[in-house]
Amino acid sequence: MERRASTWEYREVSFPRGTSREAARQALTGAAETQHWELDRLTLFRDGRRTVRLRRRVYRALRTA
């Protein structure tokens, strides 16, 4: 059986500075539960903006016959 390196798909989400922590959490939780995204990187800026990078694994079907 051949082993392949993981392939990831990335998505960047930005939240403006007025967004509460709870609102950001709810948005990210919804993406995680329904679309299988997971947190890769969170950047919090001094002015309150948040940039979040999400990732999910890309599964490719291998031909067996």
DAURKA-V719985 format. One line per field, one symbol per residue. psi: psi as a letter, one per 40 degrees, with the letter a starting at -180 (. if undefined). burial: b if it has 16 or more other C-alpha atoms within 10 Angstrom, else e. A space follows every 50 residues. Layout:
psi = ???
burial = ???
//
This chain:
psi = hhhiiihihihhhihieehiddddddddddddddefiihdhhhhideeih hhhiiihhhhhhhe.
burial = eeeeeeeeeeeeeebeeeeeeeebeeebbeebeeeebbeeeeeeeeeeeb bbbbbbeeeeeeeee
//
